Every structure is written in structure tokens, then in C-alpha cells.
Amino acid sequence: MNYEKRLSGGHPNSLGNTIEVVEEVLQHPDRLEALYRCYFSEDEVVRLRVSNAMKRIAQANRPLLLPYLQGLLDDVSQIEQASTKWTLAQLFQCYTTDLTPRQLARATSILQHNLESCDDWIVQNHSLQTLAEWSVHQPELRAWLLPRLKERLKEPRKSVRRRAEKLLTFLS
């Protein structure tokens, strides 16, 4: 299957053939590896769509992505693209209970880095959300996160500011 070709083209913000590809992979899980490899495409539209596809696959059939958790942590996390970063936050949240303590520590570090280094509002919101949920049971993470949430109360982007307000309420 040439998923890279099928996920390319069209308007950059559209899903293109993503839904069709997701349905196909759900019916034929042996094709997931070919889809996963599309994360490493030169085409940023393909990477955006594979991120969306992986999120949808995780929602439809969580066990399918379990073998890819380490790859998400080691390889996909190195991709400098906002859509990949925000999807990682969502996937890490979805698979929290499946991560080993070492993987959870690595995922936490990745999201902390993304929060500090990527200004994209969607990356900010999803990273904040996942880190806040994890910080409920991690006092050190909570201590790290609270000042950053308070900083974002001055954020000019309403969605980030409101997310920070909600999460501060959630954590208090």
C-alpha cells in the first residue's frame, strides 16, 4: 500500500483520504506499519494526515498502536511539526496506563519540551492538558507545571488562556 501517495495532495488543512486509510488499516491491521512509516515522509501534509490517522486508530482500536509506543517516543517525537506534536500529546494521554515508568518519564519530558519550545496554540493546549492530568499523581510535575499555567493566564490567545484557567481550577 502506498499510503504516502494516498495521503498527499489536496488542501493542506483537509483530511484528504485520511478516513478511508484509517478504515482500511482497521480492517487490515497488518498494514499499520506502512502507515506508520509515513510519519517520516518529506511531505508535511502527509505527516499531518498520518498524525490524524494514528489518533483515529487509537480511538477505534487502542491495542493496535501499542507496539508503536516506543517509536512514538524515540522517533516521532523528533519531528519538528506542530500537528505531530499535538497528536503525540493526545496519544500519550490515551496510552498513559500502557506506558512503563521510563516511557512515562520520557513522554513527560517530550511534552515539557514541546510546551516550552513550540508556540503553536494547539500544541500548547494539548500539552498542557496531558501534563495537568499526569501531574495529579506526580507532585514534581505539578510543581513544574503550575507556574507555567499561571504564565499562560496572560496569554493573548484566548484558547490557551482559558485552558490554563480551567487546568488551574482542576489542579486546585
N, C-alpha and C positions, 0 to 999 in steps of 0.2 A: 504494500500500500504506500502510495506516495502522498502522505498526509501533508508534507510541506507544500507541495503544489496545490493541494485542495484547500489549504488554509491561507493561501496567499491571494493577493489581488482584492479588488473592490475598495470600498471606502475604508480608510484605516480605523475608523471607530465602529464599524459594523462587525457583527459576528461572522459574516460570510457563511461558510459551510460548517461552522463550529458545531452546531446542534446535530447535524447529520453525522459528523465524525464521532461525536460523543455516543450517539445511538449505536453506531457501528461497533465501536470499541466495547460498549456494554454488552453487545450481542456476541462479540468475538474478543474476549479478554487477551488472547494471545497477540493481539495487535497493539496492545498498550505500549509496548517497548518502542515501536515505530513512532507512535505519537509522542512519547516522552523525549525521544531524540530531537524532535522539532524545537525543543527549548533552545537548542544550540544552533538554530538557523541564523543566517546572516540577516534575515528579514525581520524587522521589529514587529511588523503586522502579524507574522506567523507566531512570533513569541507571545504577543498579546493574546492571540486566539488559543494557543496551546495552554496558556495560563488559565484562561476561562474554561477550557475543556477539562482540565485537571480538576478544577474546583467543582464542576458539574459531575464529574465521575465520582469524586469523593462523596458528594451528597447522595448520589444514587446507589453507590456500592462501595462503602468505606474500605473493605478488605482489599480491593484491587490495588490501591496505592500503597499499601503497607510496605511492599518490597522496595519502594522508591523513596522512602523517608530519608535514608542516608544520602541518596543522590540529591534530594532537595536541599539538605543541609550542606553538603560538601560542594556541589557543582552549581545547582540552580541559584543558590544564594549569591554566587559571584557575578550573576548577570546584572549589568547596570541598566535596568529598565524599570520604570515605575510600576507597570502592570504586573511584572514578575514579583516585585517586592510586596505589593499589596496582596497578591494572591498567596504568597508564602505565609503572610500573617494569618490569612484565613485558613490555610491548610494546616499550619502548626496548631491553630486553635482547635480545629476539627480533630486532630490526631493527638491532642495533649496526653490522653491516657495511654497511648501506644508508644510514646517516646520514652526511651531509657533516661535515667537521671542525667547521664552525659549528653544525650541528644537534646534534652530539655534545656540544659545549660547552654549548649551551642545555639539552639533556636532563640533563646533569650538574648544572647549576645548579638545575634544577627538582627533581631528586631530593635534592640537598643541602638545598634549602629545605623540601621535604616531610619530610625526616628531622628537621630542626630544629624544625619548626612543627606537625607532626601527631603526636599521641601514640598514634594507633591502632596496635595491635601488628602488624597485617598490613602496614600502610604501612611501619612500621619494618623489618620483616623483608625485604620485597621491595626496599625502597630500599637497605638495607644490602647485600643480595646483589648487586644490579646494580652498585652503586658499587664493591664489592670486586672484582668481575670486571673492571670497567673500569680499576681502579687498578693492576692488574698491569702495564699498559703506560703508566701515567700517574703518574710519581713525585710530582708535586704533589698529585694527587688522593689518592694513597696516604698522603702526609704529613698531609693534611687528615682522612682517614678513620680512621687508626689511633687517635688519641686518643678519637674518638667510639666506636669499638668497645670500647676499654678502659673508657670510662664505662659502657657498657652491660653490663659484667661485674657491675655492682652492681644491675642492673635486677631488680625484684621479679617481673616476668613471665618465667616460665621459658623460653618460646619465644624471646623477644628475647635473653635472656641466653645461651641455648645457640647461637643463630645467631651472636652476637658471638664466642663461644668458637671455633666452627667456622671463622669467617672470619679470626680472628686466626691460627689454625693454618694455614689456607690461604695467608695472606699472609706467613707467616714462613719 
